[in-house]
Amino acid sequence: MQRICRRKLFQGLTIMKYCKKYWDDVRLVAENIPGINKIYNKKILITGATGMLCSPVVDIISLLNREKDAKIELVLAGRNEQRCSDRFLGVLDDGDYEFVKYDANSAEKLDVTADYIIHGASNADNRKFLKEPVETLLSNIIGLKALLDLAAENKGSRLLFVSSSEVYGNRERFSYDAGGKIAEDEYGYVDILSSRSCYPSGKRAAESLCASYIDEYDVDAVIVRPGYIYGPTISKTDSRASAAFTLDAASGRDIVMKSKGEQLRSYCYVLDCASALLSVLLNGERGEAYNISNKDSIVTIRDVAECLARKSGVNVVFEIPSDEEKKSFNPMKNSVLDASKLESLGWKACFGLEEGIERTLKFL
């Protein structure tokens, strides 16, 4: 059945425009996921399913069910059922998934069984870190604990925890020019007395919680650390730099930069990230962490802004940030991830930076 192209707003969220070209891209990345048939005829529980990273995972699964008769049972967990229904309007019908109540700030037990669990629910908005540092830190631990308990009860299930490249902290003695890509066992400094560290500290603690459940309760868990993910699944209220740049460019507004933008970052288009999540879920080694990065998209923040401006016909302008805005900035100087461990599973990115940005603007 041909799915309808729709654009919809719900509670301040921009819902991307589904169209044939987008589904062609979904089909392309689905074909590049090693061992994807392992998930056929299984049940998968996803938290954060309406969010930037996991919503395209839902799209991949919906396509597999439609075109491959994969018979994957989909359970979407969240706080608001209407939000979930609106997000996937035209993609999922009522009988295509089950919705269960889930709040990452609550330790309430989930009454569901699943073969696979993807935990993608997390506050990742820089501005919210400043307003809700306590909730940001605790939700990473409390929300994960409920799912690890579920995995411990359902022997044979596997859990994928979506962590962050911010766990690496600052590693100033390394530089990308010197070949200093960050491998999964190389950690730097995080200022634990800064409330902005609520996010990386929460993710670090959550990863340790995974390791503890593996050792004490024999849970099967694996971890991913995405770099800087961009694409049309951003929300209207996302305050991260690349998201703000994208929304400005898509709306025909000049892109406003609050720094020189010289920091090197590992970027990855959101559909490539979704295929990486499923690749690690199905093929990653228990207890291991995997960086998500496109080796062909290691650029500066300014490079991203200028590419967006060039593709949308707007300008890049510079403003001095306020002291409050500075507090929300990611303190990491460089965040260049080594994705060779992920690539060893058979994963590869399909979209370079220019291709990804062209699609982002097209689908918004």
N, C-alpha and C positions, 0 to 999 in steps of 0.2 A: 504494500500500500504506500503511495506517495505521501510523504509527510508535508504538511502545509508550512509555508514560510510565515513566521509570526514575529511581531515585536511587541513586548508587553512590559508595563511597569507594575511593580508590586513593592510597597513599603520602601520606596526610594531606590530600588534596584533596577539597573538597566538589564533587560533580558535581550540577549543577542538575537540577531535575525537568522533563522534557519533557512537554508536554501540548498539547491542542488549541489552547488560548488562546495558548500560546507560538508555535505554528506559524502561527496567524492573524497574529500580529505580525510574524513573519519574512516572511510573504507580503506584508504591507503595506509593509515597508521595501524589499523586493525590487522591488516595482512602482514605487518612487520613485527607483530608481537610473538616472540618464540613460545611455542607450546600453548597457544591460546585455547586449543581444544580441551585442555585440562579443566577449564572452567565450564565446559558444556555440561548440562544436566546437573549443575550444582546450584547451591543457594549462596548469595553474596549479600552481606550487610554493609552498607556504606553510611558513615556519618559525615556531615558536611557536604551532602550530596548536591545541594543547590549552590555551593561555593565555587570559586574560580577553578580550583584544581580538580575537584571530583565530579563536577557536572559533565565535563566531557568524557569521563569514565562511564557515566550513565549513558551518554550518547553512544559510545562504542558498544556497550552491552545491548542497548535497544536495537542497534543495527544488526548485531550478531543474531539476535532472536528473530528479527524480521527476515533477514536474507539467508541465514545459515540454519535456521530452525534449531538454534543452540539450546533452547529450553532452559535458559538461566533464570532462576528465581531471584528477583530483585527485591531487597528490603531496604527502604530508605528511612533513616532515623534522623529526627530533628525536632525542633520545638514547635513548628507551625506547619500543620498539614496543608493549609491553603497556600502557603508560600511554595511548598513543594509541588502542589498541583499546578499552580500558575507558571512556575519555572519550566516545567516540562509539558506545557500545553502544546498539543500538536505532535509531541514526541512519544509520550506514554499515555495510553488509555488507562481508565480506572483499574482494569483487571491485569495491567502489565506489571504492577508492583504492589507491595504491601508497605504501609507506613506505620512506623512505631515511634512513640514519644521518646525523646532523648534530649537531655540537657547536660552539657559538659561541665556545668557548675554543680551538678547534683550527683550523688553517689547511688542514686536509685538503681536497683537491679533491673536489667533488661530481660523481659520474658520472650525470648526468641532463640531459635537455633540457626546456625549458619555454617557452611563449609569454609567460607572465606569472610574475613572482616577487613574493611579498609577504614581506618580512623583518620578522617581528614578534617574533622571539626576543630577549629581553633581560631582565636582572635589573632589576625595577622596585620592589623591596621595600626600604623605607627602612632596616630593621634589617640587611638583608644588605649595604647600602652600607657600614655601619660594620665588619662582620665581614670582608667581601671587597671592599674598595675597589679593589685591584689587578685582580682578576678582572672586576669590574664595568666598569672603564674599558677594559681590553684587549679584553674580549669584544665590546664595541660596535664596535671597529675590526677585530679579527681575523675575527669572524663575518661581518661585512659584506663584507670583502675577498674571502672565498671566493665569495660570491654575485655580487659585481661582476665577478670573474674569469669566472664562469659566464655572466653576461650579455654580457661582452665576446666570449666564444667563440661564443655563440649569437646571431649578428646577427639583428636583428628582434625580439628579446625585450625586454620592459620590466620594470624593477624598481621596486617601491615600498618605500621605507625608512620604517619607523615610528619617528620621532624622538620628541621630547617638548617640551612647553611650557617645561620647565626650561631650555632653551637661552637663553631671554630673560634670565635672571638677575633682579637687582633693578633696578627703575626707579622709585625713590622720588619722583622729581620729577613723576611722573604720578599721577593719581588717577582712579578710575572716574567719580566725580561730575563731574569736569571733562571727561569724554568721552575719557578716556585708555585706550581699548581698545588692546591691543598688536597692531599690524600685523606682517606677516612680515619687514619690514626694520628693525625697531626692537629693538635689543639693549641690555641693561643689564650690570651688574657681576656677575661670578662670581669668588669668591675661589679662585684656583687653588692656593693653599697649604693649603686645607682638604681633607681626605680625603673629606668629604661631597660635594665637587664632582666626585668620580669619575664620577657619573652625568651631570650636565649637560655636563661637559667631554668625556666620552666621546661623548655625542650630538653636540656641536658638531664634534668631530674627525671623526666618522662622516659628518656632512653635508658637510664639506669634502672628505672622501674621495670621496663621490658626485660632487661638482663636478669633482674632479680626474680621475676616470675618464671623465666626460662629455667633458672637453676633450682628454684624452690618448688615450683608447681609443674614443671615439665611442659610449659606452654610453648607452642610453636609460633614465634614472632620474628618479624624482620622489619628493618627500618630504612626509610629513604630520607635523604636530605636535599630537597630541591634548592637550586640556585635562584636566580631571578626569573620568574615565570611571567610571561606577558601574553596577551591575546584578548579576543572579544568577549570572554566570559568574566571580565572584570565587573565589579559593581559600581554603580553611580557614585557611591560614597567612599570608594577606596582612596585613601590619601597617600599611598605609596607613590614615589616619584614617577615610575614608568606608567602607572595607571593614570595619574593626573595628566601626564603628557599626552597619553592616548586619548583621554576624554576631551582635552582641549583641541587636539588635532582633528578628531572626528567631528567636533562641533564647529570647526572653522575658526577657532580662537588661537591667537599666538601662544606658543608654549612658554611658560614662565619657569625659569630655572633659578633656584635659590643658592646655587654654588657654582663653582667652575666646572663641576661634573667630570673631574679627572679620574675618579675612582674606577678601577677595572672591575668588571662584574662578569659572571657567567650567566648568560641569558639562555632561555629555552622557550620555544613556542608551546602554548598550552596543550595542543593535541599531542605533541611529542612528549610532553610531561605525562600526560594521561597514559600513553603507551608504555612509558617507563614505569609508572606505578604498577600497571598490570604485569609487566615483564618481571619486576622484582617480586611481586606477590606470588607469581607462579613458578619462578625459577631461582629466586634468591636463596642464599644459604641461611639457615636458621641462626638467629642471634647476630647477624651481620648488618652493617649499615652501608648504603650505596648513595653516592652523590648523583644528582641529576643535573646534567649540564650538556649543552651542545658545544662541542669543541670548535665548531665553526662560527660561534656567536659569542666570543670573548671580546668584549668591547667596553668602552667607557660609557658612563651615564650620558655624557654629552653626545656621543655617537648615536645613541638611541634617540635622543631628542631631535638631533639634526636629521636623522633618517625619517622620523615621523613628520617633521616639518616639510621635508622635501617631497614626500609622497602626498601630503595633504595641501600643499601650497600656502603654508603659514610660516611665520617667523619664530625664531628662538630669541627670547628676551631674557635679561638677567635682572633679578631684584635681590636686595639685601634681605636675608631672612631675619625675622624677629627672634628675640632670645627664646621665646616659647617654642617657635618652630625648630630652632636648633636642638632643643632638648629631645625632639622626636627622631632626629636623624640617626640612622644606623651608624654606630661608631667604627665599624670595620673599614679600614683603609682600602684594602683590596679583597675581593672575594672571588678568586679564580679557582674553580673546582676541577679536580682530576676525575673524569668520568670513565676511566679505563676499566674499572671494576664492573660498572654497569654494562659497558660495551662487551665485556667478556661473557655476559649472559646471552649475547646475540642481539641486543638492542642497538638501534641506530636512529639518529634524528632524521626526519624527512624534510624539515624546513629551515633554511638559513634565515638570518635576521631580516633581510629585505623581503623575502617571500612571506615570512611570518607577519611583518608589519603591513604589507599589502593586504593580506587576508584579514588582519585585525580591523583595519579601516573599512574594508569591504563588508564585513559581517556585522559591524555596529550600525 
